[in-house]
Amino acid sequence: MNYAAITGWGMALPERIVTNDDLEQFVDTSDEWIQTRTGIRERRVAQPGERTSTFATKAGQHALAQAGLSPKDIDLIVLATCTPDRPFPATACTVQANLGIPAGAVAFDVAAACSGFVYGLQVVTSMLRAGVARNVLFIAADIFTHYINWQDRNTCVLFGDGAGAVVLQPSQEAYGQLSCVLGSAGEHEDLMAVEAGGTRLPTTPELLEEGRQYVYMQGREIFKYAVRDMAASSLQAVEQAGLQPSDIALVIPHQANLRIIEAIAKRLKMPRENIFVNLERYGNTSAASVPIALVEAVEQGRIKDGDHVLLTAFGGGLTWGSAVVRWGREGLIAR
Ligand SMILES: CC(C)(COP(=O)(O)OP(=O)(O)OC[C@H]1O[C@@H](n2cnc3c(N)ncnc32)[C@H](O)[C@@H]1OP(=O)(O)O)[C@@H](O)C(=O)NCCC(=O)NCCS
């Protein structure tokens, strides 16, 4: 059985920065409340004309360059997103066209909200290991602020936009995803949702008037499940990889709330310095949160070849997932 080593990585963010002080100007909140309850100081927000594919394409370009591959080498493009450019076609097809990846490559989207990167990693790893794909571009990108009502302080302080991407290639050595534990709980589908715009409630002027095109969320409930399910699936993923928590060099958690991350660290009995956090600069970037953190951790030298890295995420659905990845790119199988 081949492994699916991560051989390239990249990220892209909107240039526009919205600080907590900026939010204070138009909604009843404070920098103090946001920092104490979430750890977030600022976030990046897409501007008119910028689409999910804008950032997905840039992140994909960086990942291809890092891997030393050209667009014609790619035979599978998967994009994890819950904010596609359009209901259809898949935004992965738009990225294929933007990057000049030749026709015949396979392109599709995966929707698992903030768990999208861990879900998609399992999908692409499985396809690569099954031999139905060779050089894979896997991107997670969201413009979650598309769903934000900037008057709703319960949600508008939490989210930001961006994209992260990885390239995966077959390797004979045990690199890439070694284990993965995914789960969903549809019974809690209503804890966090966007009501209008789908087939259940097609958009009408009345629904728009009521603001039903925006995300609503029961934050406190989600908080509890996020801690429970990310911690439990993390421990399972570590065990499934034949490891102990002490073997994990770095944890890359979904960047939703610093208090959630600290509670998970406690359950995993992990020292704080082994947990990567960048949410103070980006907020919750939905599916893009884990790969943006992964890319920054690599660029800061926090991940070295041979390290075991634990990825863990949680999102609407409810969905959650954890994966152990071994970093490195030796033993690549020649094309
Ligand atoms: C949303 C979240 C930050 C709220 O923190 P919390 O400590 O649970 O706060 P509560 O919801 O209990 O609200 C406490 C008070 O702060 C108020 N509040 C909420 N947002 C506020 C804001 N931006 N500024 C100031 N006050 C705010 C609430 O109205 C409430 O006031 P009340 O007690 O008078 O009713 C937290 O629950 C959370 O992060 N949950 C997970 C959400 C998430 O990550 N979702 C995405 C999953 S991928």
Ligand as a Chemical Component Dictionary entry (heavy atoms), coordinates in Angstrom:
data_LIG
# 
_chem_comp.id                   LIG 
_chem_comp.type                 NON-POLYMER 
_chem_comp.pdbx_formal_charge   0 
_chem_comp.three_letter_code    LIG 
# 
loop_
_chem_comp_atom.comp_id 
_chem_comp_atom.atom_id 
_chem_comp_atom.alt_atom_id 
_chem_comp_atom.type_symbol 
_chem_comp_atom.charge 
_chem_comp_atom.model_Cartn_x 
_chem_comp_atom.model_Cartn_y 
_chem_comp_atom.model_Cartn_z 
_chem_comp_atom.pdbx_ordinal 
LIG C1  C1  C 0 -19.723 32.292 20.728 1  
LIG C2  C2  C 0 -18.894 32.243 22.001 2  
LIG C3  C3  C 0 -17.607 33.023 21.796 3  
LIG C4  C4  C 0 -19.670 32.911 23.101 4  
LIG O1  O1  O 0 -18.932 32.830 24.312 5  
LIG P1  P1  P 0 -19.688 32.439 25.662 6  
LIG O2  O2  O 0 -18.713 32.558 26.748 7  
LIG O3  O3  O 0 -20.326 31.087 25.424 8  
LIG O4  O4  O 0 -20.734 33.570 25.784 9  
LIG P2  P2  P 0 -22.311 33.441 25.888 10 
LIG O5  O5  O 0 -22.906 32.921 24.627 11 
LIG O6  O6  O 0 -22.592 32.696 27.142 12 
LIG O7  O7  O 0 -22.725 34.961 26.010 13 
LIG C5  C5  C 0 -22.379 35.721 27.159 14 
LIG C6  C6  C 0 -22.935 37.109 26.996 15 
LIG O8  O8  O 0 -22.145 37.838 26.063 16 
LIG C7  C7  C 0 -22.980 38.453 25.098 17 
LIG N1  N1  N 0 -22.264 38.516 23.817 18 
LIG C8  C8  C 0 -22.291 37.635 22.797 19 
LIG N2  N2  N 0 -21.484 38.061 21.814 20 
LIG C9  C9  C 0 -20.953 39.230 22.228 21 
LIG C10 C10 C 0 -20.055 40.131 21.653 22 
LIG N3  N3  N 0 -19.519 39.941 20.424 23 
LIG N4  N4  N 0 -19.707 41.224 22.358 24 
LIG C11 C11 C 0 -20.205 41.454 23.577 25 
LIG N5  N5  N 0 -21.078 40.631 24.169 26 
LIG C12 C12 C 0 -21.451 39.538 23.500 27 
LIG C13 C13 C 0 -24.185 37.564 25.013 28 
LIG O9  O9  O 0 -25.285 38.294 24.518 29 
LIG C14 C14 C 0 -24.366 37.169 26.463 30 
LIG O10 O10 O 0 -25.030 38.205 27.136 31 
LIG P3  P3  P 0 -26.185 37.873 28.214 32 
LIG O11 O11 O 0 -25.481 37.047 29.254 33 
LIG O12 O12 O 0 -26.588 39.232 28.657 34 
LIG O13 O13 O 0 -27.204 37.128 27.450 35 
LIG C15 C15 C 0 -18.558 30.783 22.392 36 
LIG O14 O14 O 0 -19.714 30.137 22.860 37 
LIG C16 C16 C 0 -18.011 30.004 21.247 38 
LIG O15 O15 O 0 -16.948 30.287 20.741 39 
LIG N6  N6  N 0 -18.711 28.927 20.823 40 
LIG C17 C17 C 0 -18.291 28.129 19.727 41 
LIG C18 C18 C 0 -18.742 28.791 18.475 42 
LIG C19 C19 C 0 -17.985 28.320 17.280 43 
LIG O16 O16 O 0 -16.790 28.236 17.318 44 
LIG N7  N7  N 0 -18.699 28.028 16.215 45 
LIG C20 C20 C 0 -18.112 27.594 15.020 46 
LIG C21 C21 C 0 -17.834 26.155 15.163 47 
LIG S1  S1  S 0 -16.839 25.657 13.868 48 
# 
loop_
_chem_comp_bond.comp_id 
_chem_comp_bond.atom_id_1 
_chem_comp_bond.atom_id_2 
_chem_comp_bond.value_order 
_chem_comp_bond.pdbx_ordinal 
LIG C1  C2  SING 1  
LIG C2  C3  SING 2  
LIG C2  C4  SING 3  
LIG C2  C15 SING 4  
LIG C4  O1  SING 5  
LIG O1  P1  SING 6  
LIG P1  O2  DOUB 7  
LIG P1  O3  SING 8  
LIG P1  O4  SING 9  
LIG O4  P2  SING 10 
LIG P2  O5  DOUB 11 
LIG P2  O6  SING 12 
LIG P2  O7  SING 13 
LIG O7  C5  SING 14 
LIG C5  C6  SING 15 
LIG C6  O8  SING 16 
LIG C6  C14 SING 17 
LIG O8  C7  SING 18 
LIG C7  N1  SING 19 
LIG C7  C13 SING 20 
LIG N1  C8  SING 21 
LIG N1  C12 SING 22 
LIG C8  N2  DOUB 23 
LIG N2  C9  SING 24 
LIG C9  C10 SING 25 
LIG C9  C12 DOUB 26 
LIG C10 N3  SING 27 
LIG C10 N4  DOUB 28 
LIG N4  C11 SING 29 
LIG C11 N5  DOUB 30 
LIG N5  C12 SING 31 
LIG C13 O9  SING 32 
LIG C13 C14 SING 33 
LIG C14 O10 SING 34 
LIG O10 P3  SING 35 
LIG P3  O11 DOUB 36 
LIG P3  O12 SING 37 
LIG P3  O13 SING 38 
LIG C15 O14 SING 39 
LIG C15 C16 SING 40 
LIG C16 O15 DOUB 41 
LIG C16 N6  SING 42 
LIG N6  C17 SING 43 
LIG C17 C18 SING 44 
LIG C18 C19 SING 45 
LIG C19 O16 DOUB 46 
LIG C19 N7  SING 47 
LIG N7  C20 SING 48 
LIG C20 C21 SING 49 
LIG C21 S1  SING 50 
# 
